[in-house]
Amino acid sequence: MFAFNETMDRAVLKPVAKGYNWIMPDALSKGVTNFFGNLDDIVVFANALLQLKFQEAVSTSARIVWNTTLGLLGFIDVATRFDLPKYNEDFGQTLAFWGVDSGPYFVMPFLGPSTVRDGLSVPVDWILFDPVFQDRELNVTLTLLVIRYTDKRAGLLKAGDIIDATAPDKYAFMRDAFLQRRAYLIHDGNIPDPDFTEDELFEDEDLFKDEDLFEDADDLEQDLK
């Protein structure tokens, strides 16, 4: 599936993204990105509530209000200028919050890296929360999806070129980068170390009572002088 996605990207998605960047003025391209980011905030708001992150939910709801009104349906990101940060929450993170294991890593067609938990969560976000899929005709939904993912791919052109040029094993690089980023998002940047804890540091009461250790340190200091 990874090879399939790479072939499709080289043959279709990347050329379309390059053409999109070529014909779209920077300001308009930024506006489209902001528009879909505003729609994504609705997904973030719902999942923040499900994860009991009420401060995030309130902040995100304020982002939606300001960007939808003063920001002209989200084309202008005024909320960030009001010091309302953009969060990243989805149903995969919600399942992780409630203890659902990630399951094996795999690659989804077109959507790319995922895990069993995150892959199964995508339809939930789309069907329940994402406005793109809410009460729209199929052709309208497909048009919005094409624009959304074309804009997203266009924004990743430079990063993709760097990975292609520097990563000796692109599959392994993408897998590891995805899993690390998911762990970062799930734990809100505070990733626990499974091999070491603060409690373990102080389990040995004699750890800091080794006189020889301090004598060796004193000797080393004298030698350096």
PAKOL-910690 format. One line per field, with one value per residue: residue number from 0; z, y, x of N, C-alpha, C in turn; residue in three letters. Coordinates in nm, 2 decimals, always signed. Layout:
BEGIN
n <- (NUM | ...);
npz <- (Z | ...);
npy <- (Y | ...);
npx <- (X | ...);
capz <- (Z | ...);
capy <- (Y | ...);
capx <- (X | ...);
cpz <- (Z | ...);
cpy <- (Y | ...);
cpx <- (X | ...);
res <- (ALA | ...);
END
This chain:
BEGIN
n <- (0 | 1 | 2 | 3 | 4 | 5 | 6 | 7 | 8 | 9 | 10 | 11 | 12 | 13 | 14 | 15 | 16 | 17 | 18 | 19 | 20 | 21 | 22 | 23 | 24 | 25 | 26 | 27 | 28 | 29 | 30 | 31 | 32 | 33 | 34 | 35 | 36 | 37 | 38 | 39 | 40 | 41 | 42 | 43 | 44 | 45 | 46 | 47 | 48 | 49 | 50 | 51 | 52 | 53 | 54 | 55 | 56 | 57 | 58 | 59 | 60 | 61 | 62 | 63 | 64 | 65 | 66 | 67 | 68 | 69 | 70 | 71 | 72 | 73 | 74 | 75 | 76 | 77 | 78 | 79 | 80 | 81 | 82 | 83 | 84 | 85 | 86 | 87 | 88 | 89 | 90 | 91 | 92 | 93 | 94 | 95 | 96 | 97 | 98 | 99 | 100 | 101 | 102 | 103 | 104 | 105 | 106 | 107 | 108 | 109 | 110 | 111 | 112 | 113 | 114 | 115 | 116 | 117 | 118 | 119 | 120 | 121 | 122 | 123 | 124 | 125 | 126 | 127 | 128 | 129 | 130 | 131 | 132 | 133 | 134 | 135 | 136 | 137 | 138 | 139 | 140 | 141 | 142 | 143 | 144 | 145 | 146 | 147 | 148 | 149 | 150 | 151 | 152 | 153 | 154 | 155 | 156 | 157 | 158 | 159 | 160 | 161 | 162 | 163 | 164 | 165 | 166 | 167 | 168 | 169 | 170 | 171 | 172 | 173 | 174 | 175 | 176 | 177 | 178 | 179 | 180 | 181 | 182 | 183 | 184 | 185 | 186 | 187 | 188 | 189 | 190 | 191 | 192 | 193 | 194 | 195 | 196 | 197 | 198 | 199 | 200 | 201 | 202 | 203 | 204 | 205 | 206 | 207 | 208 | 209 | 210 | 211 | 212 | 213 | 214 | 215 | 216 | 217 | 218 | 219 | 220 | 221 | 222 | 223 | 224);
npz <- (+0.00 | +0.07 | -0.14 | -0.35 | -0.28 | -0.31 | -0.58 | -0.69 | -0.59 | -0.72 | -0.98 | -1.00 | -0.77 | -0.67 | -0.91 | -0.96 | -0.72 | -0.75 | -0.98 | -0.87 | -0.68 | -0.86 | -1.00 | -0.80 | -0.62 | -0.34 | -0.12 | -0.16 | -0.15 | +0.11 | +0.24 | +0.16 | +0.30 | +0.56 | +0.57 | +0.56 | +0.79 | +0.98 | +0.96 | +1.04 | +1.31 | +1.43 | +1.45 | +1.62 | +1.85 | +1.92 | +1.99 | +2.19 | +2.39 | +2.43 | +2.54 | +2.78 | +2.79 | +2.87 | +2.87 | +2.63 | +2.46 | +2.51 | +2.42 | +2.15 | +2.06 | +2.07 | +1.88 | +1.65 | +1.64 | +1.61 | +1.38 | +1.19 | +1.18 | +1.20 | +1.06 | +0.81 | +0.73 | +0.79 | +0.62 | +0.69 | +0.95 | +1.22 | +1.49 | +1.58 | +1.60 | +1.81 | +2.02 | +2.05 | +2.05 | +1.80 | +1.83 | +1.81 | +1.77 | +1.75 | +1.67 | +1.70 | +1.89 | +2.10 | +2.15 | +2.24 | +2.47 | +2.63 | +2.68 | +2.47 | +2.28 | +2.03 | +1.83 | +1.55 | +1.32 | +1.00 | +0.65 | +0.50 | +0.20 | -0.01 | +0.22 | +0.38 | +0.64 | +0.94 | +1.22 | +1.35 | +1.54 | +1.48 | +1.21 | +1.21 | +1.34 | +1.16 | +0.99 | +1.18 | +1.27 | +1.02 | +0.96 | +1.19 | +1.29 | +1.10 | +0.90 | +0.62 | +0.54 | +0.61 | +0.54 | +0.26 | -0.10 | -0.30 | -0.50 | -0.42 | -0.17 | -0.26 | -0.42 | -0.23 | -0.08 | -0.26 | -0.31 | -0.04 | +0.01 | -0.20 | -0.14 | +0.10 | +0.02 | -0.14 | +0.04 | +0.15 | -0.02 | -0.02 | +0.21 | +0.15 | -0.07 | +0.06 | +0.23 | +0.04 | -0.07 | +0.14 | +0.32 | +0.37 | +0.39 | +0.31 | +0.38 | +0.64 | +0.77 | +0.74 | +0.88 | +1.15 | +1.20 | +1.19 | +1.41 | +1.62 | +1.62 | +1.66 | +1.92 | +2.06 | +2.02 | +2.14 | +2.41 | +2.46 | +2.43 | +2.65 | +2.66 | +2.81 | +2.95 | +2.89 | +2.99 | +3.21 | +3.51 | +3.74 | +4.00 | +3.99 | +3.99 | +4.25 | +4.39 | +4.48 | +4.78 | +4.85 | +4.64 | +4.63 | +4.83 | +4.80 | +4.90 | +4.77 | +4.52 | +4.53 | +4.63 | +4.41 | +4.23 | +4.35 | +4.33 | +4.06 | +4.00 | +4.13 | +3.97 | +3.73 | +3.79);
npy <- (-0.12 | +0.12 | +0.15 | +0.17 | +0.42 | +0.59 | +0.57 | +0.67 | +0.93 | +1.03 | +1.02 | +1.15 | +1.31 | +1.48 | +1.63 | +1.76 | +1.91 | +2.08 | +2.22 | +2.35 | +2.51 | +2.68 | +2.82 | +2.94 | +3.23 | +3.34 | +3.45 | +3.37 | +3.10 | +3.06 | +3.15 | +2.95 | +2.73 | +2.82 | +2.83 | +2.55 | +2.48 | +2.60 | +2.46 | +2.22 | +2.28 | +2.23 | +1.96 | +1.92 | +2.06 | +1.89 | +1.65 | +1.74 | +1.79 | +1.53 | +1.42 | +1.54 | +1.78 | +2.07 | +2.33 | +2.35 | +2.30 | +2.52 | +2.73 | +2.65 | +2.67 | +2.94 | +3.02 | +2.92 | +3.08 | +3.35 | +3.32 | +3.24 | +3.45 | +3.74 | +3.65 | +3.59 | +3.34 | +3.18 | +3.22 | +3.41 | +3.39 | +3.51 | +3.44 | +3.34 | +3.57 | +3.68 | +3.55 | +3.28 | +2.97 | +2.71 | +2.38 | +2.02 | +1.77 | +1.45 | +1.17 | +0.94 | +1.01 | +1.06 | +0.80 | +0.69 | +0.84 | +0.73 | +0.48 | +0.29 | +0.07 | +0.13 | -0.06 | -0.25 | -0.09 | +0.05 | +0.12 | +0.34 | +0.35 | +0.63 | +0.80 | +0.75 | +0.69 | +0.51 | +0.37 | +0.08 | +0.16 | +0.44 | +0.44 | +0.33 | +0.53 | +0.74 | +0.74 | +0.80 | +1.06 | +1.19 | +1.13 | +1.20 | +1.46 | +1.62 | +1.90 | +1.90 | +1.66 | +1.68 | +1.66 | +1.71 | +1.72 | +1.45 | +1.52 | +1.78 | +1.73 | +1.56 | +1.75 | +1.94 | +1.77 | +1.71 | +1.97 | +2.02 | +1.82 | +1.86 | +2.11 | +2.06 | +1.87 | +2.04 | +2.21 | +2.05 | +2.01 | +2.10 | +1.98 | +1.71 | +1.69 | +1.72 | +1.50 | +1.29 | +1.34 | +1.30 | +1.08 | +0.76 | +0.53 | +0.56 | +0.45 | +0.35 | +0.59 | +0.75 | +0.59 | +0.59 | +0.86 | +0.92 | +0.77 | +0.87 | +1.14 | +1.10 | +0.99 | +1.22 | +1.40 | +1.26 | +1.25 | +1.52 | +1.64 | +1.56 | +1.31 | +0.99 | +0.81 | +0.48 | +0.32 | +0.44 | +0.61 | +0.88 | +0.78 | +0.54 | +0.65 | +0.72 | +0.49 | +0.34 | +0.39 | +0.43 | +0.54 | +0.80 | +0.80 | +0.70 | +0.72 | +0.68 | +0.76 | +1.03 | +1.10 | +1.02 | +1.21 | +1.44 | +1.40 | +1.40 | +1.67 | +1.80 | +1.71 | +1.83 | +2.09);
npx <- (+0.08 | +0.20 | +0.38 | +0.20 | +0.07 | +0.29 | +0.33 | +0.09 | +0.12 | +0.34 | +0.25 | +0.01 | -0.09 | +0.12 | +0.20 | -0.05 | -0.07 | +0.15 | +0.07 | -0.15 | -0.02 | +0.10 | -0.09 | -0.24 | -0.27 | -0.06 | -0.19 | -0.46 | -0.43 | -0.35 | -0.58 | -0.76 | -0.64 | -0.68 | -0.96 | -1.03 | -0.90 | -1.05 | -1.29 | -1.19 | -1.15 | -1.40 | -1.41 | -1.20 | -1.30 | -1.52 | -1.39 | -1.22 | -1.40 | -1.50 | -1.27 | -1.26 | -1.12 | -1.17 | -1.09 | -0.94 | -1.16 | -1.33 | -1.16 | -1.12 | -1.38 | -1.42 | -1.23 | -1.36 | -1.59 | -1.49 | -1.33 | -1.52 | -1.69 | -1.57 | -1.35 | -1.44 | -1.59 | -1.37 | -1.16 | -0.98 | -0.75 | -0.82 | -0.84 | -0.60 | -0.45 | -0.57 | -0.46 | -0.55 | -0.49 | -0.43 | -0.55 | -0.49 | -0.69 | -0.85 | -1.07 | -0.92 | -0.73 | -0.91 | -1.00 | -0.76 | -0.72 | -0.92 | -0.81 | -0.79 | -0.60 | -0.34 | -0.30 | -0.17 | +0.06 | -0.02 | -0.06 | -0.28 | -0.49 | -0.42 | -0.46 | -0.25 | +0.00 | -0.10 | -0.27 | -0.44 | -0.64 | -0.64 | -0.71 | -0.97 | -1.10 | -1.12 | -1.36 | -1.55 | -1.49 | -1.53 | -1.81 | -1.96 | -1.86 | -1.72 | -1.78 | -1.77 | -1.89 | -2.15 | -2.48 | -2.47 | -2.47 | -2.33 | -2.15 | -2.08 | -1.95 | -1.74 | -1.60 | -1.52 | -1.35 | -1.15 | -1.04 | -0.95 | -0.76 | -0.58 | -0.49 | -0.37 | -0.17 | -0.02 | +0.09 | +0.28 | +0.48 | +0.76 | +0.85 | +0.82 | +1.00 | +1.24 | +1.25 | +1.25 | +1.50 | +1.68 | +1.61 | +1.72 | +1.56 | +1.26 | +1.00 | +1.04 | +1.12 | +0.89 | +0.71 | +0.82 | +0.82 | +0.55 | +0.44 | +0.58 | +0.49 | +0.21 | +0.22 | +0.32 | +0.10 | -0.11 | -0.03 | -0.02 | +0.23 | +0.38 | +0.54 | +0.55 | +0.82 | +0.87 | +1.07 | +1.19 | +1.14 | +1.07 | +1.03 | +1.18 | +1.43 | +1.48 | +1.45 | +1.67 | +1.81 | +2.07 | +2.19 | +2.29 | +2.47 | +2.72 | +3.03 | +3.28 | +3.23 | +3.20 | +3.45 | +3.61 | +3.52 | +3.61 | +3.89 | +3.93 | +3.86 | +4.07 | +4.29 | +4.23 | +4.27);
capz <- (+0.00 | +0.07 | -0.28 | -0.43 | -0.25 | -0.37 | -0.73 | -0.71 | -0.56 | -0.82 | -1.11 | -1.00 | -0.66 | -0.67 | -1.02 | -0.93 | -0.62 | -0.81 | -1.06 | -0.77 | -0.62 | -0.97 | -1.04 | -0.68 | -0.54 | -0.20 | -0.03 | -0.18 | -0.10 | +0.26 | +0.27 | +0.15 | +0.41 | +0.68 | +0.56 | +0.60 | +0.93 | +1.06 | +0.96 | +1.13 | +1.45 | +1.47 | +1.48 | +1.74 | +1.96 | +1.96 | +2.05 | +2.31 | +2.49 | +2.46 | +2.62 | +2.90 | +2.79 | +2.86 | +2.84 | +2.49 | +2.40 | +2.51 | +2.33 | +2.01 | +2.02 | +2.05 | +1.75 | +1.55 | +1.64 | +1.56 | +1.24 | +1.11 | +1.17 | +1.16 | +0.96 | +0.68 | +0.72 | +0.82 | +0.52 | +0.76 | +1.08 | +1.32 | +1.62 | +1.62 | +1.64 | +1.94 | +2.11 | +2.07 | +1.98 | +1.73 | +1.88 | +1.72 | +1.84 | +1.66 | +1.75 | +1.74 | +2.02 | +2.20 | +2.19 | +2.32 | +2.60 | +2.71 | +2.70 | +2.36 | +2.23 | +1.89 | +1.74 | +1.45 | +1.22 | +0.86 | +0.56 | +0.43 | +0.06 | -0.02 | +0.34 | +0.43 | +0.77 | +1.04 | +1.30 | +1.35 | +1.61 | +1.41 | +1.09 | +1.24 | +1.39 | +1.06 | +0.95 | +1.29 | +1.26 | +0.90 | +0.96 | +1.30 | +1.32 | +0.99 | +0.82 | +0.48 | +0.51 | +0.67 | +0.47 | +0.13 | -0.21 | -0.31 | -0.58 | -0.34 | -0.08 | -0.34 | -0.46 | -0.11 | -0.04 | -0.36 | -0.28 | +0.09 | +0.01 | -0.29 | -0.07 | +0.20 | -0.05 | -0.19 | +0.15 | +0.19 | -0.13 | +0.02 | +0.31 | +0.07 | -0.15 | +0.16 | +0.27 | -0.08 | -0.09 | +0.26 | +0.39 | +0.30 | +0.39 | +0.33 | +0.45 | +0.79 | +0.81 | +0.75 | +0.99 | +1.28 | +1.22 | +1.22 | +1.54 | +1.72 | +1.62 | +1.73 | +2.07 | +2.10 | +2.02 | +2.24 | +2.54 | +2.47 | +2.43 | +2.76 | +2.63 | +2.92 | +2.91 | +2.94 | +3.05 | +3.32 | +3.58 | +3.85 | +4.11 | +3.98 | +4.02 | +4.39 | +4.46 | +4.55 | +4.88 | +4.87 | +4.52 | +4.65 | +4.95 | +4.77 | +4.93 | +4.68 | +4.40 | +4.55 | +4.64 | +4.28 | +4.17 | +4.41 | +4.28 | +3.92 | +4.00 | +4.16 | +3.86 | +3.63 | +3.84);
capy <- (+0.00 | +0.23 | +0.16 | +0.22 | +0.56 | +0.66 | +0.57 | +0.77 | +1.06 | +1.08 | +1.02 | +1.24 | +1.41 | +1.58 | +1.72 | +1.84 | +2.00 | +2.18 | +2.31 | +2.43 | +2.62 | +2.77 | +2.90 | +3.00 | +3.34 | +3.29 | +3.50 | +3.29 | +2.96 | +3.07 | +3.16 | +2.81 | +2.65 | +2.87 | +2.79 | +2.41 | +2.47 | +2.64 | +2.34 | +2.11 | +2.31 | +2.17 | +1.82 | +1.94 | +2.10 | +1.78 | +1.56 | +1.80 | +1.76 | +1.38 | +1.39 | +1.62 | +1.89 | +2.17 | +2.46 | +2.34 | +2.31 | +2.66 | +2.81 | +2.62 | +2.72 | +3.09 | +3.03 | +2.90 | +3.20 | +3.46 | +3.30 | +3.23 | +3.59 | +3.84 | +3.59 | +3.56 | +3.19 | +3.11 | +3.25 | +3.48 | +3.34 | +3.62 | +3.39 | +3.33 | +3.70 | +3.70 | +3.45 | +3.16 | +2.87 | +2.60 | +2.25 | +1.91 | +1.65 | +1.37 | +1.06 | +0.84 | +1.06 | +1.03 | +0.65 | +0.67 | +0.90 | +0.63 | +0.36 | +0.20 | +0.05 | +0.17 | -0.17 | -0.25 | +0.02 | +0.01 | +0.23 | +0.35 | +0.40 | +0.77 | +0.88 | +0.73 | +0.62 | +0.50 | +0.25 | +0.02 | +0.25 | +0.57 | +0.42 | +0.31 | +0.65 | +0.84 | +0.75 | +0.86 | +1.21 | +1.24 | +1.12 | +1.27 | +1.59 | +1.70 | +1.97 | +1.86 | +1.54 | +1.69 | +1.70 | +1.77 | +1.63 | +1.38 | +1.60 | +1.89 | +1.67 | +1.52 | +1.87 | +1.99 | +1.68 | +1.73 | +2.09 | +2.01 | +1.74 | +1.92 | +2.22 | +2.00 | +1.82 | +2.15 | +2.26 | +1.96 | +1.98 | +2.12 | +1.88 | +1.59 | +1.69 | +1.70 | +1.36 | +1.21 | +1.36 | +1.27 | +0.96 | +0.64 | +0.43 | +0.65 | +0.38 | +0.35 | +0.73 | +0.79 | +0.51 | +0.64 | +1.00 | +0.92 | +0.71 | +0.97 | +1.25 | +1.05 | +0.98 | +1.35 | +1.46 | +1.19 | +1.29 | +1.66 | +1.68 | +1.50 | +1.16 | +0.92 | +0.72 | +0.35 | +0.25 | +0.51 | +0.70 | +0.95 | +0.69 | +0.45 | +0.72 | +0.73 | +0.36 | +0.30 | +0.49 | +0.44 | +0.59 | +0.92 | +0.79 | +0.64 | +0.81 | +0.67 | +0.83 | +1.17 | +1.11 | +1.02 | +1.34 | +1.54 | +1.37 | +1.45 | +1.81 | +1.84 | +1.68 | +1.93 | +2.22);
capx <- (+0.00 | +0.29 | +0.43 | +0.08 | +0.05 | +0.40 | +0.31 | -0.01 | +0.16 | +0.43 | +0.18 | -0.11 | -0.11 | +0.23 | +0.18 | -0.17 | -0.03 | +0.24 | -0.01 | -0.23 | +0.06 | +0.14 | -0.20 | -0.30 | -0.19 | -0.03 | -0.30 | -0.58 | -0.40 | -0.35 | -0.72 | -0.82 | -0.59 | -0.75 | -1.10 | -1.04 | -0.86 | -1.17 | -1.38 | -1.13 | -1.17 | -1.52 | -1.37 | -1.12 | -1.39 | -1.60 | -1.30 | -1.17 | -1.51 | -1.50 | -1.15 | -1.27 | -1.03 | -1.27 | -1.02 | -0.92 | -1.29 | -1.37 | -1.07 | -1.15 | -1.51 | -1.40 | -1.17 | -1.46 | -1.68 | -1.41 | -1.29 | -1.63 | -1.75 | -1.47 | -1.26 | -1.51 | -1.60 | -1.25 | -1.06 | -0.88 | -0.73 | -0.81 | -0.83 | -0.46 | -0.40 | -0.63 | -0.39 | -0.63 | -0.40 | -0.50 | -0.52 | -0.51 | -0.76 | -0.93 | -1.13 | -0.82 | -0.67 | -1.01 | -1.00 | -0.64 | -0.75 | -1.00 | -0.74 | -0.79 | -0.46 | -0.33 | -0.30 | -0.06 | +0.08 | -0.04 | -0.07 | -0.41 | -0.48 | -0.44 | -0.45 | -0.11 | +0.03 | -0.21 | -0.28 | -0.58 | -0.72 | -0.66 | -0.78 | -1.11 | -1.15 | -1.14 | -1.50 | -1.62 | -1.47 | -1.60 | -1.95 | -2.02 | -1.81 | -1.67 | -1.89 | -1.77 | -1.97 | -2.28 | -2.60 | -2.43 | -2.47 | -2.21 | -2.06 | -2.02 | -1.86 | -1.62 | -1.53 | -1.45 | -1.24 | -1.04 | -0.97 | -0.89 | -0.64 | -0.49 | -0.43 | -0.28 | -0.05 | +0.06 | +0.16 | +0.38 | +0.57 | +0.90 | +0.89 | +0.83 | +1.12 | +1.35 | +1.24 | +1.29 | +1.64 | +1.76 | +1.58 | +1.76 | +1.45 | +1.14 | +0.90 | +1.08 | +1.12 | +0.75 | +0.64 | +0.87 | +0.78 | +0.41 | +0.42 | +0.63 | +0.40 | +0.09 | +0.25 | +0.33 | -0.03 | -0.20 | +0.01 | -0.01 | +0.37 | +0.44 | +0.54 | +0.61 | +0.93 | +0.83 | +1.19 | +1.25 | +1.05 | +1.14 | +1.03 | +1.29 | +1.56 | +1.51 | +1.43 | +1.79 | +1.83 | +2.21 | +2.25 | +2.37 | +2.55 | +2.84 | +3.14 | +3.38 | +3.19 | +3.23 | +3.59 | +3.66 | +3.49 | +3.71 | +4.02 | +3.92 | +3.86 | +4.21 | +4.37 | +4.20 | +4.33);
cpz <- (+0.00 | -0.07 | -0.37 | -0.41 | -0.31 | -0.52 | -0.76 | -0.69 | -0.67 | -0.95 | -1.11 | -0.89 | -0.66 | -0.79 | -1.01 | -0.83 | -0.67 | -0.90 | -0.97 | -0.72 | -0.73 | -1.00 | -0.92 | -0.63 | -0.40 | -0.10 | -0.04 | -0.13 | +0.05 | +0.31 | +0.27 | +0.27 | +0.54 | +0.69 | +0.61 | +0.74 | +1.02 | +1.07 | +1.05 | +1.28 | +1.51 | +1.52 | +1.61 | +1.86 | +2.01 | +2.04 | +2.18 | +2.42 | +2.53 | +2.55 | +2.75 | +2.91 | +2.77 | +2.83 | +2.69 | +2.41 | +2.39 | +2.42 | +2.19 | +1.97 | +1.99 | +1.91 | +1.64 | +1.53 | +1.57 | +1.41 | +1.14 | +1.08 | +1.11 | +1.05 | +0.83 | +0.64 | +0.73 | +0.72 | +0.58 | +0.90 | +1.18 | +1.46 | +1.67 | +1.67 | +1.77 | +2.05 | +2.15 | +1.99 | +1.91 | +1.79 | +1.78 | +1.80 | +1.74 | +1.74 | +1.78 | +1.87 | +2.13 | +2.25 | +2.27 | +2.46 | +2.69 | +2.72 | +2.59 | +2.30 | +2.08 | +1.80 | +1.64 | +1.36 | +1.08 | +0.78 | +0.49 | +0.29 | +0.06 | +0.11 | +0.41 | +0.56 | +0.87 | +1.13 | +1.30 | +1.42 | +1.54 | +1.28 | +1.11 | +1.29 | +1.28 | +1.01 | +1.06 | +1.29 | +1.14 | +0.92 | +1.07 | +1.32 | +1.20 | +0.91 | +0.68 | +0.44 | +0.56 | +0.58 | +0.33 | +0.02 | -0.24 | -0.40 | -0.51 | -0.24 | -0.15 | -0.38 | -0.35 | -0.07 | -0.13 | -0.33 | -0.15 | +0.08 | -0.09 | -0.22 | +0.03 | +0.14 | -0.10 | -0.08 | +0.20 | +0.09 | -0.09 | +0.12 | +0.24 | -0.01 | -0.06 | +0.20 | +0.16 | -0.09 | +0.02 | +0.33 | +0.32 | +0.29 | +0.41 | +0.40 | +0.60 | +0.84 | +0.84 | +0.87 | +1.13 | +1.30 | +1.26 | +1.37 | +1.65 | +1.73 | +1.69 | +1.88 | +2.13 | +2.12 | +2.13 | +2.38 | +2.56 | +2.49 | +2.55 | +2.75 | +2.75 | +2.87 | +2.97 | +3.01 | +3.17 | +3.38 | +3.69 | +3.98 | +4.11 | +4.01 | +4.17 | +4.47 | +4.54 | +4.65 | +4.89 | +4.74 | +4.54 | +4.78 | +4.93 | +4.79 | +4.82 | +4.55 | +4.41 | +4.57 | +4.50 | +4.20 | +4.22 | +4.35 | +4.13 | +3.91 | +4.03 | +4.05 | +3.75 | +3.67 | +3.82);
cpy <- (+0.13 | +0.26 | +0.22 | +0.37 | +0.64 | +0.67 | +0.67 | +0.91 | +1.11 | +1.10 | +1.13 | +1.35 | +1.52 | +1.67 | +1.81 | +1.95 | +2.11 | +2.27 | +2.40 | +2.54 | +2.72 | +2.86 | +2.98 | +3.11 | +3.29 | +3.33 | +3.41 | +3.15 | +2.96 | +3.08 | +3.02 | +2.72 | +2.69 | +2.83 | +2.64 | +2.39 | +2.51 | +2.53 | +2.23 | +2.15 | +2.26 | +2.03 | +1.83 | +1.97 | +1.97 | +1.68 | +1.61 | +1.77 | +1.62 | +1.34 | +1.47 | +1.74 | +2.02 | +2.31 | +2.46 | +2.36 | +2.45 | +2.75 | +2.78 | +2.67 | +2.87 | +3.11 | +3.01 | +3.02 | +3.32 | +3.44 | +3.29 | +3.37 | +3.69 | +3.78 | +3.55 | +3.41 | +3.12 | +3.14 | +3.33 | +3.43 | +3.45 | +3.57 | +3.38 | +3.46 | +3.74 | +3.61 | +3.33 | +3.05 | +2.76 | +2.47 | +2.14 | +1.79 | +1.58 | +1.25 | +0.95 | +0.88 | +1.04 | +0.89 | +0.63 | +0.72 | +0.80 | +0.49 | +0.26 | +0.19 | +0.08 | +0.06 | -0.16 | -0.13 | -0.04 | +0.14 | +0.23 | +0.40 | +0.55 | +0.85 | +0.86 | +0.66 | +0.62 | +0.38 | +0.19 | +0.11 | +0.38 | +0.55 | +0.40 | +0.44 | +0.76 | +0.85 | +0.82 | +1.01 | +1.26 | +1.24 | +1.20 | +1.42 | +1.68 | +1.77 | +1.94 | +1.75 | +1.56 | +1.74 | +1.77 | +1.67 | +1.57 | +1.46 | +1.72 | +1.84 | +1.63 | +1.64 | +1.93 | +1.91 | +1.70 | +1.86 | +2.09 | +1.94 | +1.79 | +2.03 | +2.17 | +1.94 | +1.93 | +2.21 | +2.18 | +1.93 | +1.99 | +2.01 | +1.74 | +1.58 | +1.66 | +1.56 | +1.27 | +1.22 | +1.31 | +1.13 | +0.84 | +0.53 | +0.51 | +0.58 | +0.39 | +0.49 | +0.77 | +0.72 | +0.57 | +0.78 | +1.01 | +0.88 | +0.81 | +1.09 | +1.21 | +1.05 | +1.12 | +1.42 | +1.39 | +1.23 | +1.44 | +1.71 | +1.63 | +1.35 | +1.09 | +0.83 | +0.58 | +0.28 | +0.32 | +0.61 | +0.77 | +0.86 | +0.59 | +0.51 | +0.71 | +0.60 | +0.32 | +0.41 | +0.52 | +0.50 | +0.71 | +0.92 | +0.72 | +0.74 | +0.80 | +0.75 | +0.98 | +1.20 | +1.11 | +1.15 | +1.45 | +1.53 | +1.42 | +1.60 | +1.86 | +1.82 | +1.78 | +2.06 | +2.21);
cpx <- (+0.09 | +0.34 | +0.32 | +0.06 | +0.16 | +0.38 | +0.21 | +0.03 | +0.25 | +0.35 | +0.07 | -0.11 | -0.01 | +0.22 | +0.06 | -0.14 | +0.06 | +0.17 | -0.10 | -0.15 | +0.10 | +0.03 | -0.27 | -0.22 | -0.17 | -0.14 | -0.42 | -0.55 | -0.40 | -0.49 | -0.79 | -0.77 | -0.66 | -0.89 | -1.12 | -0.99 | -0.97 | -1.27 | -1.32 | -1.14 | -1.30 | -1.49 | -1.29 | -1.21 | -1.47 | -1.51 | -1.24 | -1.28 | -1.51 | -1.38 | -1.15 | -1.17 | -1.11 | -1.21 | -0.99 | -1.05 | -1.34 | -1.29 | -1.10 | -1.28 | -1.50 | -1.33 | -1.27 | -1.55 | -1.61 | -1.38 | -1.40 | -1.70 | -1.65 | -1.37 | -1.32 | -1.51 | -1.47 | -1.14 | -0.95 | -0.87 | -0.71 | -0.80 | -0.69 | -0.40 | -0.46 | -0.57 | -0.48 | -0.56 | -0.49 | -0.46 | -0.54 | -0.56 | -0.84 | -0.98 | -1.03 | -0.75 | -0.78 | -1.01 | -0.87 | -0.66 | -0.82 | -0.94 | -0.74 | -0.65 | -0.46 | -0.34 | -0.18 | -0.06 | +0.05 | -0.06 | -0.21 | -0.40 | -0.51 | -0.41 | -0.32 | -0.10 | -0.08 | -0.18 | -0.42 | -0.68 | -0.75 | -0.73 | -0.93 | -1.18 | -1.18 | -1.28 | -1.58 | -1.61 | -1.54 | -1.75 | -2.02 | -1.98 | -1.78 | -1.78 | -1.89 | -1.86 | -2.12 | -2.38 | -2.56 | -2.45 | -2.34 | -2.11 | -2.00 | -1.92 | -1.73 | -1.53 | -1.45 | -1.34 | -1.12 | -0.96 | -0.89 | -0.76 | -0.54 | -0.41 | -0.33 | -0.15 | +0.04 | +0.14 | +0.28 | +0.49 | +0.72 | +0.94 | +0.91 | +0.96 | +1.24 | +1.36 | +1.29 | +1.45 | +1.73 | +1.73 | +1.62 | +1.65 | +1.32 | +1.03 | +0.92 | +1.07 | +0.98 | +0.68 | +0.69 | +0.82 | +0.63 | +0.38 | +0.47 | +0.54 | +0.27 | +0.11 | +0.26 | +0.19 | -0.12 | -0.16 | +0.03 | +0.14 | +0.45 | +0.45 | +0.61 | +0.72 | +0.90 | +0.95 | +1.24 | +1.15 | +1.13 | +1.14 | +1.15 | +1.42 | +1.59 | +1.47 | +1.55 | +1.83 | +1.98 | +2.27 | +2.34 | +2.45 | +2.68 | +2.96 | +3.25 | +3.35 | +3.23 | +3.38 | +3.66 | +3.64 | +3.59 | +3.85 | +4.03 | +3.93 | +4.00 | +4.30 | +4.35 | +4.26 | +4.48);
res <- (MET | PHE | ALA | PHE | ASN | GLU | THR | MET | ASP | ARG | ALA | VAL | LEU | LYS | PRO | VAL | ALA | LYS | GLY | TYR | ASN | TRP | ILE | MET | PRO | ASP | ALA | LEU | SER | LYS | GLY | VAL | THR | ASN | PHE | PHE | GLY | ASN | LEU | ASP | ASP | ILE | VAL | VAL | PHE | ALA | ASN | ALA | LEU | LEU | GLN | LEU | LYS | PHE | GLN | GLU | ALA | VAL | SER | THR | SER | ALA | ARG | ILE | VAL | TRP | ASN | THR | THR | LEU | GLY | LEU | LEU | GLY | PHE | ILE | ASP | VAL | ALA | THR | ARG | PHE | ASP | LEU | PRO | LYS | TYR | ASN | GLU | ASP | PHE | GLY | GLN | THR | LEU | ALA | PHE | TRP | GLY | VAL | ASP | SER | GLY | PRO | TYR | PHE | VAL | MET | PRO | PHE | LEU | GLY | PRO | SER | THR | VAL | ARG | ASP | GLY | LEU | SER | VAL | PRO | VAL | ASP | TRP | ILE | LEU | PHE | ASP | PRO | VAL | PHE | GLN | ASP | ARG | GLU | LEU | ASN | VAL | THR | LEU | THR | LEU | LEU | VAL | ILE | ARG | TYR | THR | ASP | LYS | ARG | ALA | GLY | LEU | LEU | LYS | ALA | GLY | ASP | ILE | ILE | ASP | ALA | THR | ALA | PRO | ASP | LYS | TYR | ALA | PHE | MET | ARG | ASP | ALA | PHE | LEU | GLN | ARG | ARG | ALA | TYR | LEU | ILE | HIS | ASP | GLY | ASN | ILE | PRO | ASP | PRO | ASP | PHE | THR | GLU | ASP | GLU | LEU | PHE | GLU | ASP | GLU | ASP | LEU | PHE | LYS | ASP | GLU | ASP | LEU | PHE | GLU | ASP | ALA | ASP | ASP | LEU | GLU | GLN | ASP | LEU | LYS);
END
